Amino acid sequence: MGLRILIAGGGTGGHVVPALAIGRKLRDEHQAECLYVGTERGIEKKLVPEAGFRLELVRSGQLNRVSLKTRLKTYFDLPRGVLQCMSLIRSFKPQVVVGVGGYASGPAMLAAVMLRVPTLVYEPNAVPGMTNRALGKRVSAAAVNFAQTTQFFRHAEVTGVPVREEIFSLPEKTGGEPRLLVTAGSNGAQVFNDLIPKIAMRLLNEVPGLTIVHQSGVRQLEVTRAAFAASGADKSRWSVEAFLTDMPAQYAAADVVLARSGSTVSELCAAGKPSLLVPFPQAADDHQRKNAEVLAEAGAARMILQRDVTADVLSANLVEMLTDASLRHEMSVAARSLAKPGALEKIAAMVLRLARV
């Protein structure tokens, strides 16, 4: 009987992308059969089958920062979701259940704990979400990104977050025309889409040779492009895309990155990129603020809470960072000091130890 791993969770790219990276590593190098467990509402429904993995859907939902109606529905669905996951575990017989966070992770990890199947939590954030905090002392082990996160789990190891290897090898940018990269994941960020076009001309005037690459998200693409065009900023010096596919190349060309502070922070550290971070205020358990604080305290980034973001504040910080090469160098060195190469190998090794193979 070969190695079988159940990987549960999803919802957003921050959960699904590392989950797929872990699955590919185990499948391609250790001949593991991987079963994914997700929900109807998550992007795993599209991405997991496309990657060639089997996906089972269970009932689960949100508990944090949602309406009372949504919480009640989630509490009603939870027992059913746990029973579904227990049935899947009994039929698939995995040696290890890996929880990557997101809607399906809770019922799957709880089912595995109840059935005494070895469990591994993957936790990329500085402070775990509600589910991982609740199960932290009951799971078998945890792979975390920040040293301070180990306190929430037993047998936790600081592995880092799976980041493409080519990002670690990017050299520090020390010449060429300055570039501002604005990115906020596949959905974009409304605050960036609103404010960057308003200050685009100011930035281009105050930073000689500057170009701006702005990722808007699909839904805001046309309105953001129209706002840039209406700003009067030189059209040859800015571009707006719904999403950016070649992130290693984008990081290589960028001098400063304006971003949210979810899973992106690990790529920023791996690339050694100075960044201005605006945490998403509705993120579960305020984890984006806590992630940004780690980078800011190390000198790798600046953090502005969204409630404090104005056109003037954003412009002043970006101009200073884009025009001060020594500041960028210091931030780059600090960012690289937080980078953790080899995360995928370490996480796979933890899975294999738990599976006792």
C-alpha positions in Angstrom: 0.0 0.0 0.0 1.6 3.2 -1.2 1.8 6.6 0.5 -1.5 8.4 0.7 -1.9 12.0 1.9 -5.1 14.0 2.4 -4.7 17.7 2.0 -7.5 19.9 3.3 -8.3 23.6 3.0 -8.5 26.3 0.4 -10.7 29.3 -0.5 -8.0 31.7 -1.7 -4.8 31.5 -3.6 -2.9 31.9 -0.4 -4.2 28.5 0.7 -4.5 26.7 -2.5 -1.1 27.5 -4.2 1.0 26.1 -1.3 -1.3 23.2 -0.9 -0.7 22.3 -4.6 3.0 22.8 -4.2 3.1 20.4 -1.3 1.0 17.8 -3.2 3.2 18.1 -6.3 6.3 17.6 -4.2 4.9 14.5 -2.5 3.5 13.1 -5.8 6.4 13.7 -8.1 9.3 12.8 -5.7 7.7 10.3 -3.3 5.0 8.7 -5.5 2.3 9.8 -3.1 -1.4 9.6 -3.9 -2.9 12.9 -2.8 -6.6 13.6 -2.1 -7.7 17.2 -1.7 -10.7 18.3 0.3 -12.2 21.7 -0.3 -15.5 23.5 -0.6 -17.8 24.6 -3.3 -17.0 28.3 -2.8 -13.2 28.1 -3.0 -10.9 28.4 -6.0 -9.6 24.9 -5.3 -12.7 23.7 -7.2 -10.9 25.0 -10.3 -7.2 24.8 -9.5 -7.0 21.4 -7.9 -8.5 19.4 -10.8 -6.5 21.4 -13.3 -3.3 20.3 -11.5 -4.4 16.7 -11.9 -5.5 15.9 -8.4 -8.7 14.4 -7.1 -10.9 16.9 -5.2 -13.7 16.1 -2.8 -16.1 18.9 -1.6 -17.5 19.1 1.9 -19.8 21.5 3.7 -18.0 24.3 5.6 -18.0 28.0 5.9 -16.7 31.1 7.7 -16.9 31.9 11.4 -14.7 34.9 11.8 -15.8 38.5 10.9 -19.1 37.4 9.3 -22.7 38.0 10.1 -24.6 36.1 12.8 -26.6 34.4 10.0 -23.4 33.2 8.4 -21.9 32.0 11.7 -25.1 30.1 12.5 -25.1 28.4 9.1 -21.4 27.4 9.6 -22.1 25.9 13.0 -25.0 24.0 11.5 -22.8 22.7 8.6 -19.8 21.9 10.8 -21.0 18.5 12.2 -22.0 17.4 8.7 -18.6 18.5 7.3 -16.8 16.6 10.0 -18.8 13.4 9.3 -18.1 13.8 5.6 -14.4 14.1 6.3 -14.4 11.1 8.7 -16.0 9.1 5.9 -13.4 10.2 3.4 -10.6 9.4 5.8 -12.0 5.9 6.5 -12.3 5.2 2.7 -9.0 6.8 1.5 -7.0 5.7 4.5 -4.3 8.4 4.5 -1.2 8.1 6.6 -1.2 11.9 7.2 -3.8 14.6 6.9 -2.4 18.1 6.1 -4.4 21.2 6.9 -3.5 24.3 4.9 -6.1 26.6 6.3 -9.4 27.8 4.8 -12.9 26.6 5.0 -12.4 22.8 4.7 -9.3 22.6 6.9 -11.2 22.7 10.2 -13.6 19.8 9.7 -10.9 17.7 8.1 -8.4 18.3 10.8 -10.9 17.7 13.5 -12.0 14.5 11.9 -8.4 13.3 11.6 -7.7 14.1 15.3 -10.9 12.2 16.3 -9.8 9.2 14.2 -6.2 9.4 15.5 -4.7 9.9 12.1 -1.4 11.9 12.2 -1.9 15.5 11.3 0.3 18.4 10.0 -0.8 22.0 10.1 0.7 24.4 7.6 0.5 27.9 9.0 2.0 30.8 7.0 0.8 33.7 9.2 2.4 35.2 12.3 -0.7 34.4 14.4 -2.9 31.3 13.4 -6.5 31.6 12.5 -9.3 30.4 14.8 -9.3 26.8 13.6 -5.5 26.3 14.0 -5.5 28.0 17.4 -8.3 25.7 18.6 -6.6 22.5 17.3 -3.0 23.7 17.8 -2.2 21.5 20.8 -4.0 18.5 19.4 -2.4 18.2 16.0 0.7 16.1 15.6 3.0 18.8 14.2 3.0 22.2 12.5 5.0 23.8 9.7 5.1 27.6 10.4 6.6 30.6 8.8 7.5 32.8 11.8 9.3 31.7 15.0 6.7 33.4 17.2 4.0 31.1 15.8 5.5 28.0 17.3 4.0 28.8 20.7 0.5 27.9 19.4 1.4 24.3 18.4 3.2 21.3 19.7 6.1 19.9 17.6 6.2 23.0 15.4 9.1 23.7 13.0 9.9 27.0 11.3 9.9 25.8 7.7 8.9 29.0 5.9 6.5 29.2 3.0 6.9 27.4 -0.3 8.3 30.1 -2.7 9.5 29.4 -6.2 13.2 28.8 -6.1 14.0 31.4 -8.9 12.7 34.2 -6.6 15.4 33.4 -4.0 18.2 33.9 -6.7 17.1 37.3 -7.9 19.9 39.8 -7.5 19.4 43.1 -5.7 18.4 45.8 -8.2 21.0 48.5 -8.1 20.6 50.3 -11.4 18.3 51.0 -14.3 15.1 53.0 -14.4 13.2 53.0 -11.2 10.0 50.8 -11.1 7.1 50.7 -8.7 5.2 47.4 -8.6 1.7 47.5 -7.2 0.2 44.1 -6.4 -2.5 42.7 -4.2 -3.3 39.2 -5.3 -5.8 38.0 -7.9 -8.6 40.3 -6.6 -6.6 43.4 -6.5 -7.1 46.1 -3.7 -9.7 48.8 -4.0 -7.6 51.2 -2.0 -4.7 50.9 -4.4 -7.0 51.1 -7.4 -8.5 54.3 -6.1 -5.3 56.1 -4.9 -2.5 55.2 -7.2 -4.1 56.8 -10.3 -4.6 60.0 -8.2 -0.9 60.2 -7.3 0.5 58.7 -10.5 1.5 62.1 -12.1 3.0 63.3 -8.8 5.1 60.1 -8.5 6.3 60.3 -12.1 7.2 64.0 -11.7 9.1 63.5 -8.5 10.9 60.3 -9.4 12.8 60.7 -12.7 12.4 57.8 -15.1 9.9 56.0 -12.9 7.5 53.4 -14.4 4.5 51.9 -12.6 3.2 48.4 -13.1 -0.2 48.1 -11.4 -2.1 44.9 -10.9 -5.8 45.8 -10.4 -7.7 42.5 -10.3 -10.1 41.4 -13.0 -13.2 43.3 -11.8 -11.5 46.7 -11.5 -9.3 46.5 -14.6 -11.1 48.8 -16.9 -12.0 51.4 -14.3 -8.4 51.5 -13.0 -7.0 51.9 -16.5 -9.5 54.7 -17.1 -8.5 56.4 -13.9 -4.8 56.3 -14.9 -5.6 57.6 -18.3 -7.7 60.5 -16.8 -4.8 61.4 -14.5 -2.8 62.9 -17.3 0.2 60.6 -16.4 2.4 59.7 -19.3 0.9 56.6 -20.8 4.3 55.2 -21.7 5.3 55.1 -18.1 2.5 53.0 -16.6 0.6 49.8 -17.2 -2.4 48.2 -15.6 -3.0 44.5 -15.7 -5.8 42.3 -14.2 -3.2 39.9 -12.9 0.6 39.4 -13.3 1.8 35.9 -14.3 5.6 36.2 -14.3 6.2 37.3 -10.7 9.9 36.5 -10.7 10.4 38.9 -13.6 8.2 41.5 -12.0 10.1 41.4 -8.7 13.4 41.5 -10.6 12.4 44.8 -12.3 10.9 46.4 -9.2 12.7 48.8 -6.9 9.8 49.1 -4.4 6.6 47.0 -4.1 3.3 48.3 -2.7 1.3 45.3 -1.5 -1.1 43.7 0.9 0.5 41.5 3.5 -0.9 38.0 3.2 1.2 35.2 1.7 3.0 37.8 -0.5 5.3 38.7 2.4 7.2 35.5 1.9 7.9 36.3 -1.7 9.0 39.8 -0.8 11.5 38.4 1.6 12.7 35.8 -0.8 13.2 38.4 -3.5 14.7 40.9 -1.0 12.3 43.6 -2.1 11.7 46.8 -0.1 8.0 47.1 0.4 5.2 49.4 1.6 2.5 47.2 3.1 -1.1 48.1 3.6 -2.7 45.1 5.5 -6.2 44.1 4.4 -8.3 45.2 7.4 -10.9 42.5 7.0 -8.4 39.6 7.0 -9.3 36.8 9.4 -7.9 37.4 12.9 -6.2 40.5 11.5 -3.3 38.3 10.4 -2.2 40.6 7.6 -1.4 43.3 10.1 0.5 40.9 12.2 2.5 39.7 9.2 3.3 43.2 8.2 4.5 44.1 11.7 7.1 41.3 11.6 8.6 42.8 8.4 8.3 46.4 9.6 10.0 45.6 13.0 12.9 44.0 11.1 13.3 47.0 8.8 12.3 45.1 5.7 9.1 47.0 5.0 7.0 50.0 6.0 3.4 49.4 7.2 0.5 51.8 6.9 -2.9 50.7 8.2 -5.6 51.2 5.7 -7.5 53.7 8.0 -4.4 55.9 7.8 -3.9 55.7 4.0 -4.3 59.0 2.1 -3.0 60.1 -1.2 -0.4 62.4 0.5 0.7 59.7 3.0 1.1 57.1 0.2 2.9 59.5 -2.1 5.3 60.7 0.6 6.4 57.2 1.5 6.7 56.0 -2.0 8.7 59.0 -3.2 11.1 58.6 -0.3 11.6 54.9 -0.8 12.0 55.2 -4.6 14.6 58.0 -4.4 16.7 56.8 -1.4 19.0 54.0 -2.7 20.7 53.5 0.7 17.3 53.0 2.4 16.3 50.5 -0.2 19.5 48.6 0.3 19.0 48.4 4.0 15.4 47.2 3.5 16.6 44.6 1.0 19.2 43.1 3.3 16.6 43.0 6.1 14.0 41.3 3.9 16.5 38.6 2.8 17.4 38.0 6.4 13.8 36.8 6.9 13.7 34.6 3.9 13.5 30.8 4.4 14.7 28.8 1.4 13.9 25.1 1.1 10.5 25.3 2.8 8.9 22.8 0.5 11.6 20.2 1.2 11.2 20.7 5.0 7.4 20.4 4.8 7.6 17.2 2.7 10.1 15.8 5.2 7.7 16.5 8.1 4.9 14.7 6.2 7.2 11.7 5.6 8.2 11.5 9.2 4.6 11.5 10.3 3.8 8.8 7.8 6.8 6.9 9.0 8.1 6.1 5.6 
